[in-house]
Amino acid sequence: MWKNISNKECFKQYDVEKVVAEFMISMPILPNGKLKIRIIDFAEQFDKSLKRYLGSTNILIIKKYLDLDNGEIWNGLPIGSVEDGETIEEALENTIRGFFERMKECNLESLTDEDIEYDDYCINM
């Protein structure tokens, strides 16, 4: 029923995403202690190579870069965890795993306010 709304003339220029689950996960490694993961039904969306569900975090990790010329540290673009799964549970598990992989890529064991950006929308394609 909800898919029919995107076929109406007034919605032709918009994509309608169905949020099927949202999880709040307690993590003491975060400044506010909680990570939100949103799961959408991605079955008929943009990329057919992805599995049915797509999960994303509301916290993006700011990757730091070292300027080898002068030793200064520069902030790069914030990166988040966007992962897919055949089930809601698999997408959730893969998104949590992806979040920890992003932390590892950035050589971080815990996060401060300076290490992150909040993105309430969650999905950044």
MODELLER restraints for C-alpha pairs under 7 A, 6 or more apart:
rsr = mdl.restraints
at = mdl.atoms
rsr.add(forms.Gaussian(group=physical.xy_distance, feature=features.Distance(at['CA:5:A'], at['CA:11:A']), mean=6.86, stdev=0.5))
rsr.add(forms.Gaussian(group=physical.xy_distance, feature=features.Distance(at['CA:6:A'], at['CA:12:A']), mean=5.97, stdev=0.5))
rsr.add(forms.Gaussian(group=physical.xy_distance, feature=features.Distance(at['CA:6:A'], at['CA:15:A']), mean=6.86, stdev=0.5))
rsr.add(forms.Gaussian(group=physical.xy_distance, feature=features.Distance(at['CA:6:A'], at['CA:16:A']), mean=6.27, stdev=0.5))
rsr.add(forms.Gaussian(group=physical.xy_distance, feature=features.Distance(at['CA:17:A'], at['CA:40:A']), mean=6.64, stdev=0.5))
rsr.add(forms.Gaussian(group=physical.xy_distance, feature=features.Distance(at['CA:18:A'], at['CA:40:A']), mean=5.54, stdev=0.5))
rsr.add(forms.Gaussian(group=physical.xy_distance, feature=features.Distance(at['CA:18:A'], at['CA:41:A']), mean=5.70, stdev=0.5))
rsr.add(forms.Gaussian(group=physical.xy_distance, feature=features.Distance(at['CA:19:A'], at['CA:38:A']), mean=6.96, stdev=0.5))
rsr.add(forms.Gaussian(group=physical.xy_distance, feature=features.Distance(at['CA:19:A'], at['CA:39:A']), mean=5.84, stdev=0.5))
rsr.add(forms.Gaussian(group=physical.xy_distance, feature=features.Distance(at['CA:19:A'], at['CA:40:A']), mean=4.34, stdev=0.5))
rsr.add(forms.Gaussian(group=physical.xy_distance, feature=features.Distance(at['CA:19:A'], at['CA:41:A']), mean=6.51, stdev=0.5))
rsr.add(forms.Gaussian(group=physical.xy_distance, feature=features.Distance(at['CA:20:A'], at['CA:39:A']), mean=5.84, stdev=0.5))
rsr.add(forms.Gaussian(group=physical.xy_distance, feature=features.Distance(at['CA:20:A'], at['CA:40:A']), mean=5.40, stdev=0.5))
rsr.add(forms.Gaussian(group=physical.xy_distance, feature=features.Distance(at['CA:20:A'], at['CA:41:A']), mean=6.31, stdev=0.5))
rsr.add(forms.Gaussian(group=physical.xy_distance, feature=features.Distance(at['CA:21:A'], at['CA:38:A']), mean=6.03, stdev=0.5))
rsr.add(forms.Gaussian(group=physical.xy_distance, feature=features.Distance(at['CA:21:A'], at['CA:39:A']), mean=5.13, stdev=0.5))
rsr.add(forms.Gaussian(group=physical.xy_distance, feature=features.Distance(at['CA:22:A'], at['CA:37:A']), mean=5.68, stdev=0.5))
rsr.add(forms.Gaussian(group=physical.xy_distance, feature=features.Distance(at['CA:22:A'], at['CA:38:A']), mean=4.46, stdev=0.5))
rsr.add(forms.Gaussian(group=physical.xy_distance, feature=features.Distance(at['CA:22:A'], at['CA:39:A']), mean=6.12, stdev=0.5))
rsr.add(forms.Gaussian(group=physical.xy_distance, feature=features.Distance(at['CA:23:A'], at['CA:36:A']), mean=5.61, stdev=0.5))
rsr.add(forms.Gaussian(group=physical.xy_distance, feature=features.Distance(at['CA:23:A'], at['CA:37:A']), mean=5.16, stdev=0.5))
rsr.add(forms.Gaussian(group=physical.xy_distance, feature=features.Distance(at['CA:23:A'], at['CA:38:A']), mean=6.50, stdev=0.5))
rsr.add(forms.Gaussian(group=physical.xy_distance, feature=features.Distance(at['CA:24:A'], at['CA:34:A']), mean=6.29, stdev=0.5))
rsr.add(forms.Gaussian(group=physical.xy_distance, feature=features.Distance(at['CA:24:A'], at['CA:35:A']), mean=5.66, stdev=0.5))
rsr.add(forms.Gaussian(group=physical.xy_distance, feature=features.Distance(at['CA:24:A'], at['CA:36:A']), mean=4.59, stdev=0.5))
rsr.add(forms.Gaussian(group=physical.xy_distance, feature=features.Distance(at['CA:24:A'], at['CA:37:A']), mean=6.55, stdev=0.5))
rsr.add(forms.Gaussian(group=physical.xy_distance, feature=features.Distance(at['CA:25:A'], at['CA:34:A']), mean=5.41, stdev=0.5))
rsr.add(forms.Gaussian(group=physical.xy_distance, feature=features.Distance(at['CA:25:A'], at['CA:35:A']), mean=5.09, stdev=0.5))
rsr.add(forms.Gaussian(group=physical.xy_distance, feature=features.Distance(at['CA:25:A'], at['CA:36:A']), mean=6.31, stdev=0.5))
rsr.add(forms.Gaussian(group=physical.xy_distance, feature=features.Distance(at['CA:26:A'], at['CA:33:A']), mean=5.63, stdev=0.5))
rsr.add(forms.Gaussian(group=physical.xy_distance, feature=features.Distance(at['CA:26:A'], at['CA:34:A']), mean=4.55, stdev=0.5))
rsr.add(forms.Gaussian(group=physical.xy_distance, feature=features.Distance(at['CA:26:A'], at['CA:35:A']), mean=6.50, stdev=0.5))
rsr.add(forms.Gaussian(group=physical.xy_distance, feature=features.Distance(at['CA:27:A'], at['CA:33:A']), mean=4.99, stdev=0.5))
rsr.add(forms.Gaussian(group=physical.xy_distance, feature=features.Distance(at['CA:27:A'], at['CA:34:A']), mean=5.47, stdev=0.5))
rsr.add(forms.Gaussian(group=physical.xy_distance, feature=features.Distance(at['CA:27:A'], at['CA:35:A']), mean=6.86, stdev=0.5))
rsr.add(forms.Gaussian(group=physical.xy_distance, feature=features.Distance(at['CA:29:A'], at['CA:110:A']), mean=4.58, stdev=0.5))
rsr.add(forms.Gaussian(group=physical.xy_distance, feature=features.Distance(at['CA:29:A'], at['CA:111:A']), mean=5.95, stdev=0.5))
rsr.add(forms.Gaussian(group=physical.xy_distance, feature=features.Distance(at['CA:30:A'], at['CA:110:A']), mean=6.49, stdev=0.5))
rsr.add(forms.Gaussian(group=physical.xy_distance, feature=features.Distance(at['CA:30:A'], at['CA:111:A']), mean=5.30, stdev=0.5))
rsr.add(forms.Gaussian(group=physical.xy_distance, feature=features.Distance(at['CA:30:A'], at['CA:112:A']), mean=6.76, stdev=0.5))
rsr.add(forms.Gaussian(group=physical.xy_distance, feature=features.Distance(at['CA:31:A'], at['CA:111:A']), mean=6.45, stdev=0.5))
rsr.add(forms.Gaussian(group=physical.xy_distance, feature=features.Distance(at['CA:31:A'], at['CA:112:A']), mean=5.50, stdev=0.5))
rsr.add(forms.Gaussian(group=physical.xy_distance, feature=features.Distance(at['CA:31:A'], at['CA:113:A']), mean=6.17, stdev=0.5))
rsr.add(forms.Gaussian(group=physical.xy_distance, feature=features.Distance(at['CA:35:A'], at['CA:57:A']), mean=6.89, stdev=0.5))
rsr.add(forms.Gaussian(group=physical.xy_distance, feature=features.Distance(at['CA:35:A'], at['CA:58:A']), mean=6.70, stdev=0.5))
rsr.add(forms.Gaussian(group=physical.xy_distance, feature=features.Distance(at['CA:35:A'], at['CA:59:A']), mean=6.85, stdev=0.5))
rsr.add(forms.Gaussian(group=physical.xy_distance, feature=features.Distance(at['CA:36:A'], at['CA:57:A']), mean=5.70, stdev=0.5))
rsr.add(forms.Gaussian(group=physical.xy_distance, feature=features.Distance(at['CA:36:A'], at['CA:58:A']), mean=5.44, stdev=0.5))
rsr.add(forms.Gaussian(group=physical.xy_distance, feature=features.Distance(at['CA:37:A'], at['CA:55:A']), mean=6.43, stdev=0.5))
rsr.add(forms.Gaussian(group=physical.xy_distance, feature=features.Distance(at['CA:37:A'], at['CA:56:A']), mean=5.44, stdev=0.5))
rsr.add(forms.Gaussian(group=physical.xy_distance, feature=features.Distance(at['CA:37:A'], at['CA:57:A']), mean=4.56, stdev=0.5))
rsr.add(forms.Gaussian(group=physical.xy_distance, feature=features.Distance(at['CA:37:A'], at['CA:58:A']), mean=6.43, stdev=0.5))
rsr.add(forms.Gaussian(group=physical.xy_distance, feature=features.Distance(at['CA:38:A'], at['CA:55:A']), mean=5.51, stdev=0.5))
rsr.add(forms.Gaussian(group=physical.xy_distance, feature=features.Distance(at['CA:38:A'], at['CA:56:A']), mean=5.54, stdev=0.5))
rsr.add(forms.Gaussian(group=physical.xy_distance, feature=features.Distance(at['CA:38:A'], at['CA:57:A']), mean=6.57, stdev=0.5))
rsr.add(forms.Gaussian(group=physical.xy_distance, feature=features.Distance(at['CA:38:A'], at['CA:122:A']), mean=6.70, stdev=0.5))
rsr.add(forms.Gaussian(group=physical.xy_distance, feature=features.Distance(at['CA:39:A'], at['CA:53:A']), mean=6.51, stdev=0.5))
rsr.add(forms.Gaussian(group=physical.xy_distance, feature=features.Distance(at['CA:39:A'], at['CA:54:A']), mean=5.48, stdev=0.5))
rsr.add(forms.Gaussian(group=physical.xy_distance, feature=features.Distance(at['CA:39:A'], at['CA:55:A']), mean=4.26, stdev=0.5))
rsr.add(forms.Gaussian(group=physical.xy_distance, feature=features.Distance(at['CA:39:A'], at['CA:56:A']), mean=6.67, stdev=0.5))
rsr.add(forms.Gaussian(group=physical.xy_distance, feature=features.Distance(at['CA:39:A'], at['CA:88:A']), mean=6.87, stdev=0.5))
rsr.add(forms.Gaussian(group=physical.xy_distance, feature=features.Distance(at['CA:40:A'], at['CA:53:A']), mean=5.75, stdev=0.5))
rsr.add(forms.Gaussian(group=physical.xy_distance, feature=features.Distance(at['CA:40:A'], at['CA:54:A']), mean=5.40, stdev=0.5))
rsr.add(forms.Gaussian(group=physical.xy_distance, feature=features.Distance(at['CA:40:A'], at['CA:55:A']), mean=6.49, stdev=0.5))
rsr.add(forms.Gaussian(group=physical.xy_distance, feature=features.Distance(at['CA:41:A'], at['CA:52:A']), mean=6.26, stdev=0.5))
rsr.add(forms.Gaussian(group=physical.xy_distance, feature=features.Distance(at['CA:41:A'], at['CA:53:A']), mean=4.89, stdev=0.5))
rsr.add(forms.Gaussian(group=physical.xy_distance, feature=features.Distance(at['CA:41:A'], at['CA:54:A']), mean=6.64, stdev=0.5))
rsr.add(forms.Gaussian(group=physical.xy_distance, feature=features.Distance(at['CA:42:A'], at['CA:52:A']), mean=5.21, stdev=0.5))
rsr.add(forms.Gaussian(group=physical.xy_distance, feature=features.Distance(at['CA:42:A'], at['CA:53:A']), mean=5.13, stdev=0.5))
rsr.add(forms.Gaussian(group=physical.xy_distance, feature=features.Distance(at['CA:42:A'], at['CA:54:A']), mean=6.02, stdev=0.5))
rsr.add(forms.Gaussian(group=physical.xy_distance, feature=features.Distance(at['CA:43:A'], at['CA:52:A']), mean=4.51, stdev=0.5))
rsr.add(forms.Gaussian(group=physical.xy_distance, feature=features.Distance(at['CA:43:A'], at['CA:53:A']), mean=6.81, stdev=0.5))
rsr.add(forms.Gaussian(group=physical.xy_distance, feature=features.Distance(at['CA:50:A'], at['CA:84:A']), mean=6.45, stdev=0.5))
rsr.add(forms.Gaussian(group=physical.xy_distance, feature=features.Distance(at['CA:51:A'], at['CA:84:A']), mean=5.62, stdev=0.5))
rsr.add(forms.Gaussian(group=physical.xy_distance, feature=features.Distance(at['CA:51:A'], at['CA:85:A']), mean=5.27, stdev=0.5))
rsr.add(forms.Gaussian(group=physical.xy_distance, feature=features.Distance(at['CA:51:A'], at['CA:86:A']), mean=5.31, stdev=0.5))
rsr.add(forms.Gaussian(group=physical.xy_distance, feature=features.Distance(at['CA:52:A'], at['CA:85:A']), mean=6.22, stdev=0.5))
rsr.add(forms.Gaussian(group=physical.xy_distance, feature=features.Distance(at['CA:52:A'], at['CA:86:A']), mean=5.19, stdev=0.5))
rsr.add(forms.Gaussian(group=physical.xy_distance, feature=features.Distance(at['CA:53:A'], at['CA:84:A']), mean=5.47, stdev=0.5))
rsr.add(forms.Gaussian(group=physical.xy_distance, feature=features.Distance(at['CA:53:A'], at['CA:85:A']), mean=5.27, stdev=0.5))
rsr.add(forms.Gaussian(group=physical.xy_distance, feature=features.Distance(at['CA:53:A'], at['CA:86:A']), mean=6.09, stdev=0.5))
rsr.add(forms.Gaussian(group=physical.xy_distance, feature=features.Distance(at['CA:53:A'], at['CA:87:A']), mean=6.29, stdev=0.5))
rsr.add(forms.Gaussian(group=physical.xy_distance, feature=features.Distance(at['CA:53:A'], at['CA:88:A']), mean=6.12, stdev=0.5))
rsr.add(forms.Gaussian(group=physical.xy_distance, feature=features.Distance(at['CA:53:A'], at['CA:91:A']), mean=6.06, stdev=0.5))
rsr.add(forms.Gaussian(group=physical.xy_distance, feature=features.Distance(at['CA:54:A'], at['CA:82:A']), mean=6.91, stdev=0.5))
rsr.add(forms.Gaussian(group=physical.xy_distance, feature=features.Distance(at['CA:54:A'], at['CA:83:A']), mean=5.72, stdev=0.5))
rsr.add(forms.Gaussian(group=physical.xy_distance, feature=features.Distance(at['CA:54:A'], at['CA:84:A']), mean=4.29, stdev=0.5))
rsr.add(forms.Gaussian(group=physical.xy_distance, feature=features.Distance(at['CA:54:A'], at['CA:85:A']), mean=6.48, stdev=0.5))
rsr.add(forms.Gaussian(group=physical.xy_distance, feature=features.Distance(at['CA:54:A'], at['CA:91:A']), mean=5.98, stdev=0.5))
rsr.add(forms.Gaussian(group=physical.xy_distance, feature=features.Distance(at['CA:55:A'], at['CA:82:A']), mean=5.58, stdev=0.5))
rsr.add(forms.Gaussian(group=physical.xy_distance, feature=features.Distance(at['CA:55:A'], at['CA:83:A']), mean=5.35, stdev=0.5))
rsr.add(forms.Gaussian(group=physical.xy_distance, feature=features.Distance(at['CA:55:A'], at['CA:84:A']), mean=6.04, stdev=0.5))
rsr.add(forms.Gaussian(group=physical.xy_distance, feature=features.Distance(at['CA:55:A'], at['CA:91:A']), mean=5.49, stdev=0.5))
rsr.add(forms.Gaussian(group=physical.xy_distance, feature=features.Distance(at['CA:55:A'], at['CA:92:A']), mean=6.11, stdev=0.5))
rsr.add(forms.Gaussian(group=physical.xy_distance, feature=features.Distance(at['CA:55:A'], at['CA:95:A']), mean=5.80, stdev=0.5))
rsr.add(forms.Gaussian(group=physical.xy_distance, feature=features.Distance(at['CA:56:A'], at['CA:81:A']), mean=5.56, stdev=0.5))
rsr.add(forms.Gaussian(group=physical.xy_distance, feature=features.Distance(at['CA:56:A'], at['CA:82:A']), mean=4.41, stdev=0.5))
rsr.add(forms.Gaussian(group=physical.xy_distance, feature=features.Distance(at['CA:56:A'], at['CA:83:A']), mean=6.56, stdev=0.5))
rsr.add(forms.Gaussian(group=physical.xy_distance, feature=features.Distance(at['CA:56:A'], at['CA:95:A']), mean=6.23, stdev=0.5))
rsr.add(forms.Gaussian(group=physical.xy_distance, feature=features.Distance(at['CA:56:A'], at['CA:122:A']), mean=5.37, stdev=0.5))
rsr.add(forms.Gaussian(group=physical.xy_distance, feature=features.Distance(at['CA:56:A'], at['CA:123:A']), mean=5.41, stdev=0.5))
rsr.add(forms.Gaussian(group=physical.xy_distance, feature=features.Distance(at['CA:57:A'], at['CA:80:A']), mean=6.43, stdev=0.5))
rsr.add(forms.Gaussian(group=physical.xy_distance, feature=features.Distance(at['CA:57:A'], at['CA:81:A']), mean=5.85, stdev=0.5))
rsr.add(forms.Gaussian(group=physical.xy_distance, feature=features.Distance(at['CA:57:A'], at['CA:122:A']), mean=5.31, stdev=0.5))
rsr.add(forms.Gaussian(group=physical.xy_distance, feature=features.Distance(at['CA:58:A'], at['CA:118:A']), mean=5.67, stdev=0.5))
rsr.add(forms.Gaussian(group=physical.xy_distance, feature=features.Distance(at['CA:58:A'], at['CA:119:A']), mean=4.73, stdev=0.5))
rsr.add(forms.Gaussian(group=physical.xy_distance, feature=features.Distance(at['CA:58:A'], at['CA:120:A']), mean=5.24, stdev=0.5))
rsr.add(forms.Gaussian(group=physical.xy_distance, feature=features.Distance(at['CA:58:A'], at['CA:121:A']), mean=6.91, stdev=0.5))
rsr.add(forms.Gaussian(group=physical.xy_distance, feature=features.Distance(at['CA:58:A'], at['CA:122:A']), mean=4.69, stdev=0.5))
rsr.add(forms.Gaussian(group=physical.xy_distance, feature=features.Distance(at['CA:59:A'], at['CA:80:A']), mean=6.54, stdev=0.5))
rsr.add(forms.Gaussian(group=physical.xy_distance, feature=features.Distance(at['CA:59:A'], at['CA:116:A']), mean=6.43, stdev=0.5))
rsr.add(forms.Gaussian(group=physical.xy_distance, feature=features.Distance(at['CA:59:A'], at['CA:117:A']), mean=5.84, stdev=0.5))
rsr.add(forms.Gaussian(group=physical.xy_distance, feature=features.Distance(at['CA:59:A'], at['CA:118:A']), mean=4.74, stdev=0.5))
rsr.add(forms.Gaussian(group=physical.xy_distance, feature=features.Distance(at['CA:59:A'], at['CA:119:A']), mean=5.93, stdev=0.5))
rsr.add(forms.Gaussian(group=physical.xy_distance, feature=features.Distance(at['CA:60:A'], at['CA:78:A']), mean=5.34, stdev=0.5))
rsr.add(forms.Gaussian(group=physical.xy_distance, feature=features.Distance(at['CA:60:A'], at['CA:79:A']), mean=5.05, stdev=0.5))
rsr.add(forms.Gaussian(group=physical.xy_distance, feature=features.Distance(at['CA:60:A'], at['CA:80:A']), mean=4.38, stdev=0.5))
rsr.add(forms.Gaussian(group=physical.xy_distance, feature=features.Distance(at['CA:60:A'], at['CA:116:A']), mean=5.47, stdev=0.5))
rsr.add(forms.Gaussian(group=physical.xy_distance, feature=features.Distance(at['CA:60:A'], at['CA:117:A']), mean=5.11, stdev=0.5))
rsr.add(forms.Gaussian(group=physical.xy_distance, feature=features.Distance(at['CA:60:A'], at['CA:118:A']), mean=6.17, stdev=0.5))
rsr.add(forms.Gaussian(group=physical.xy_distance, feature=features.Distance(at['CA:60:A'], at['CA:119:A']), mean=6.92, stdev=0.5))
rsr.add(forms.Gaussian(group=physical.xy_distance, feature=features.Distance(at['CA:61:A'], at['CA:78:A']), mean=5.14, stdev=0.5))
rsr.add(forms.Gaussian(group=physical.xy_distance, feature=features.Distance(at['CA:61:A'], at['CA:79:A']), mean=5.20, stdev=0.5))
rsr.add(forms.Gaussian(group=physical.xy_distance, feature=features.Distance(at['CA:61:A'], at['CA:80:A']), mean=6.18, stdev=0.5))
rsr.add(forms.Gaussian(group=physical.xy_distance, feature=features.Distance(at['CA:61:A'], at['CA:115:A']), mean=5.85, stdev=0.5))
rsr.add(forms.Gaussian(group=physical.xy_distance, feature=features.Distance(at['CA:61:A'], at['CA:116:A']), mean=4.56, stdev=0.5))
rsr.add(forms.Gaussian(group=physical.xy_distance, feature=features.Distance(at['CA:61:A'], at['CA:117:A']), mean=6.51, stdev=0.5))
rsr.add(forms.Gaussian(group=physical.xy_distance, feature=features.Distance(at['CA:62:A'], at['CA:75:A']), mean=6.43, stdev=0.5))
rsr.add(forms.Gaussian(group=physical.xy_distance, feature=features.Distance(at['CA:62:A'], at['CA:76:A']), mean=6.11, stdev=0.5))
rsr.add(forms.Gaussian(group=physical.xy_distance, feature=features.Distance(at['CA:62:A'], at['CA:77:A']), mean=5.95, stdev=0.5))
rsr.add(forms.Gaussian(group=physical.xy_distance, feature=features.Distance(at['CA:62:A'], at['CA:78:A']), mean=4.12, stdev=0.5))
rsr.add(forms.Gaussian(group=physical.xy_distance, feature=features.Distance(at['CA:62:A'], at['CA:79:A']), mean=6.28, stdev=0.5))
rsr.add(forms.Gaussian(group=physical.xy_distance, feature=features.Distance(at['CA:62:A'], at['CA:115:A']), mean=5.31, stdev=0.5))
rsr.add(forms.Gaussian(group=physical.xy_distance, feature=features.Distance(at['CA:62:A'], at['CA:116:A']), mean=5.40, stdev=0.5))
rsr.add(forms.Gaussian(group=physical.xy_distance, feature=features.Distance(at['CA:63:A'], at['CA:75:A']), mean=6.13, stdev=0.5))
rsr.add(forms.Gaussian(group=physical.xy_distance, feature=features.Distance(at['CA:63:A'], at['CA:76:A']), mean=5.09, stdev=0.5))
rsr.add(forms.Gaussian(group=physical.xy_distance, feature=features.Distance(at['CA:63:A'], at['CA:77:A']), mean=6.32, stdev=0.5))
rsr.add(forms.Gaussian(group=physical.xy_distance, feature=features.Distance(at['CA:63:A'], at['CA:78:A']), mean=6.16, stdev=0.5))
rsr.add(forms.Gaussian(group=physical.xy_distance, feature=features.Distance(at['CA:63:A'], at['CA:106:A']), mean=5.72, stdev=0.5))
rsr.add(forms.Gaussian(group=physical.xy_distance, feature=features.Distance(at['CA:64:A'], at['CA:73:A']), mean=6.40, stdev=0.5))
rsr.add(forms.Gaussian(group=physical.xy_distance, feature=features.Distance(at['CA:64:A'], at['CA:74:A']), mean=5.61, stdev=0.5))
rsr.add(forms.Gaussian(group=physical.xy_distance, feature=features.Distance(at['CA:64:A'], at['CA:75:A']), mean=4.69, stdev=0.5))
rsr.add(forms.Gaussian(group=physical.xy_distance, feature=features.Distance(at['CA:64:A'], at['CA:76:A']), mean=5.56, stdev=0.5))
rsr.add(forms.Gaussian(group=physical.xy_distance, feature=features.Distance(at['CA:65:A'], at['CA:73:A']), mean=5.48, stdev=0.5))
rsr.add(forms.Gaussian(group=physical.xy_distance, feature=features.Distance(at['CA:65:A'], at['CA:74:A']), mean=5.02, stdev=0.5))
rsr.add(forms.Gaussian(group=physical.xy_distance, feature=features.Distance(at['CA:65:A'], at['CA:75:A']), mean=6.26, stdev=0.5))
rsr.add(forms.Gaussian(group=physical.xy_distance, feature=features.Distance(at['CA:65:A'], at['CA:76:A']), mean=6.60, stdev=0.5))
rsr.add(forms.Gaussian(group=physical.xy_distance, feature=features.Distance(at['CA:66:A'], at['CA:72:A']), mean=5.86, stdev=0.5))
rsr.add(forms.Gaussian(group=physical.xy_distance, feature=features.Distance(at['CA:66:A'], at['CA:73:A']), mean=4.53, stdev=0.5))
rsr.add(forms.Gaussian(group=physical.xy_distance, feature=features.Distance(at['CA:66:A'], at['CA:74:A']), mean=6.24, stdev=0.5))
rsr.add(forms.Gaussian(group=physical.xy_distance, feature=features.Distance(at['CA:67:A'], at['CA:73:A']), mean=6.06, stdev=0.5))
rsr.add(forms.Gaussian(group=physical.xy_distance, feature=features.Distance(at['CA:78:A'], at['CA:117:A']), mean=6.95, stdev=0.5))
rsr.add(forms.Gaussian(group=physical.xy_distance, feature=features.Distance(at['CA:80:A'], at['CA:99:A']), mean=6.87, stdev=0.5))
rsr.add(forms.Gaussian(group=physical.xy_distance, feature=features.Distance(at['CA:81:A'], at['CA:95:A']), mean=5.84, stdev=0.5))
rsr.add(forms.Gaussian(group=physical.xy_distance, feature=features.Distance(at['CA:81:A'], at['CA:98:A']), mean=5.29, stdev=0.5))
rsr.add(forms.Gaussian(group=physical.xy_distance, feature=features.Distance(at['CA:81:A'], at['CA:99:A']), mean=5.06, stdev=0.5))
rsr.add(forms.Gaussian(group=physical.xy_distance, feature=features.Distance(at['CA:82:A'], at['CA:95:A']), mean=6.10, stdev=0.5))
rsr.add(forms.Gaussian(group=physical.xy_distance, feature=features.Distance(at['CA:82:A'], at['CA:123:A']), mean=6.80, stdev=0.5))
rsr.add(forms.Gaussian(group=physical.xy_distance, feature=features.Distance(at['CA:83:A'], at['CA:91:A']), mean=6.20, stdev=0.5))
rsr.add(forms.Gaussian(group=physical.xy_distance, feature=features.Distance(at['CA:83:A'], at['CA:94:A']), mean=5.79, stdev=0.5))
rsr.add(forms.Gaussian(group=physical.xy_distance, feature=features.Distance(at['CA:83:A'], at['CA:95:A']), mean=5.01, stdev=0.5))
rsr.add(forms.Gaussian(group=physical.xy_distance, feature=features.Distance(at['CA:83:A'], at['CA:98:A']), mean=6.91, stdev=0.5))
rsr.add(forms.Gaussian(group=physical.xy_distance, feature=features.Distance(at['CA:84:A'], at['CA:91:A']), mean=4.88, stdev=0.5))
rsr.add(forms.Gaussian(group=physical.xy_distance, feature=features.Distance(at['CA:84:A'], at['CA:94:A']), mean=6.84, stdev=0.5))
rsr.add(forms.Gaussian(group=physical.xy_distance, feature=features.Distance(at['CA:85:A'], at['CA:91:A']), mean=4.05, stdev=0.5))
rsr.add(forms.Gaussian(group=physical.xy_distance, feature=features.Distance(at['CA:103:A'], at['CA:109:A']), mean=6.84, stdev=0.5))
